[in-house]
Amino acid sequence: MRKFPGLALILAVFVLSSFYQPKRIKSLKGTWQYAGDILNGKKEDATADLVLQRKYTDTDFTAYFAEKDSLPQKYETGTYKLTNDTCFETETWSGFPSKLLNITVGYHYAIRHDTLILTGVLPNGATTIDYWTKVK
């Protein structure tokens, strides 16, 4: 019966760990800059020639692009909602032809240090992992 104390310890750790709740954020509020992605297993890094940024409020986002030595241009707006570990995004306006207009896409989200990571499957079946670095 020497195994009983070990079993009690494992059970105690399990019970105590069930009370742990990771900190959930309520919004992505702030400015985030595109840092690269992996689309269908192919990695693409951000470039210095084209800067993409998203400005989030508590419920909406506006996306801008700026080519080198030019002013930022709005190219997309949308809404989002965070629930547990999922970010539901709906593009509501696009300055370019888009197959995502008015379609809600659910992304698993995580924030590591200053980087927002959005992982999901697009409506066309493509898998994506997007990286956005917090600017402000």
N, C-alpha and C positions, 0 to 999 in steps of 0.2 A: 504493500500500500504506500510505498514511497513516491509513487507517481502523483498522488493526490495533491500535494502542495504545488507541484509544477502545473497541474491542470487548473488549480484555483488561480494561480498567477496569470495564466493565459486567459482565463475567463474574465478576470478583473481588468486586464489590459483591453480586451475586446469591449467590455461594457463601458469603460471610461472613454475609449476612442469613439464610441457611438455618439457621445455628446459633442464631439468636435464638429464645428460647422465652419467651412472655409469662408473667408470674407467675400461677400458678393458685392459687386459694385452696382450702382443704380443707373449710371449713365456713362457714356464715353466722352462726355463734355470736354471740349478742347480741340486743338489742332493736331492732326496726325499726318505724317508724311510717308508716302510710299517708299518702302525699303526693299522691295523685291517680291517675287512669288515663285511658286512651283505649280505649273499647270500641266496636268496629266503626266507628272513625273519629270517634267523638263524645267530646270531652274532658270529664272530670269532675274538679273540684278537691276536695281534702279540705276539710272544714268544721270550724269551731271547736266546733260543737254536738255532734259525734260524732267521737271519737278511736278509731282502730283501730290496734292494735299486734300484732306477732308477736314472740314470744320463741323464738329458735332455740337448740337445743343442737347438738352435732355431727351428730346424725342425725334429730332430731325438732323439731316446732314446736307452739306453743300460741298461739292467736289470742284476743285480748280486744277488747271494745268498751267504751267509757265515754261515756255521755251527759253533757252538761254538769252539773257538780255532783253526780255519782254515782260510785260505786265501779266499777272494771272488772269486767266479766262475761266469763267464758270462753264462746266461741261455736264454737271449732273446734280440733281437734288433728290432727296428721298426721306423716308421715315425709317425709324428702327425701334425695336423693343427688345430689351434684355429679359430673358427668363432662364433662371438657373444657369446653365452653361451654354445657352443658345442665344444668338443674336439674329433676330428676324429683320431683314432689310427689304424695303420696297422702294424701287426706283420710281419716282413720280414725275420726273422730267429729265430729258436727255438732249443735249445739244448735237448729238450724233445719232444715226440710226441705231436702235437698240432692241434686242430681243428680250430684254429684262423689264421693259417698261410696264409698270403696274403689276408685276409678278413678285410675290414675296418669296425670298430665298432664306432658308435657315442655315446659319453657319455656327459651328462650334466655335466659341471664342475663348481666348486665354490672354492674360496680360502677364508678361514676364519682364520684370524690370521696367523699361520704358517702351516696350514693344507690344502692340496689339497683334494677335495672330488669329486670323479668320480661316477656318477650315470647312470646306463644304463641297457639295456636288451641285453643279449648275443645272438648269433645266435641260440643257442639251446633253447631259451625262458627263461632262468634263469635271474632273476633280481639281480642286484648287486649294492652295494654302497661300494666303496673302499676309505680308508683313508690313506693318505701319508703325513708325516710330513717333512717339509723342514729341511735339514741338513746343506747345504751350497749353 
